[in-house]
Amino acid sequence: PLCASSEDDGVRVLLHDEEAAPAPISSVTRILDPDVVFVSERQAGGGQGLGNPHGEHGEECYDLSELELSPDVRVVVRE
């Protein structure tokens, strides 16, 4: 599962939701087209996190803004 780190990010910056249980494969209803899902990395911990003062640890971010999402999709925000 993915989540946003702020309301403002919406589906432009989605991260792995470490608090959510893994979804069973049987719950998959759609496989996203990798040509319209932009994957990047962002600095984790605001430059001081995870025991790394230089902020060199990155976490994958997913941009789904080019996709048409179902009205049933709910973006979870974990700040």
N, C-alpha and C positions, 0 to 999 in steps of 0.2 A: 504493500500500500504506500501511497505518496501523501504528503501533506505540504501545506504552505507555512512559511515562517511568519507571515504577516498578512492581514486582510488586503493590503495594497498590492501585494504580489499576485494574488489570484492564481491563475494557472500558468503564469509566466515563469515562476521560480518554484517548482515543486521538488521536494526532497524525500528521501526514504523516511518513512514514518517508523521510527524505532520503537514507539510505544504501542503500535498496532500489531495484532497477531497476524502471522502470514495468512494470506488468503488461499483456500484450497483451489487446486487447478480446476475443479468442477464448477467453480464460481465464475470462471472467465467467460465473458459473453462477447468480447471483441479483442482482436489483436491489433495494436496500433501500428500504422504504417511508419516504418523508420524514416521515410523520406520527409515526413512532416513533423516529426518529434525532434526538437533540437536538444541535444545533450551537451552540457558544458560542466565546468567545475567552478566552485566559488570557494573563497577562503573560509575555513571553519574557525569558529571561536573568536571572531573579531580581531584576529592578529595576536591574541594572547592566550588562546585556548589550547586545550589538549596537551599541556606541558611544552608547547612550542612557542617561544616568544616572538619568532619571526613570522608566524602565521602561514607556514609553508604547507600545512595540512589542508588538502582540498576535499570537498564532498561533491558528488555528482548532483547536478540540478537538471530538471527536465522542463522544457518549455512546450506546453501543449496549446498555446494560443492559436496555432494554425489549424487546430482540429475542431470539428463540430461535436461538442459534447452533448450527451443525452441530458434532458432536463432532470433526470434522477441523480445525476452526479452531484455529490456534495463535497466541497473543498474543506478539509479539516485544517484549522490553523493551530499550530503549536509554537508558541513564542519562546 
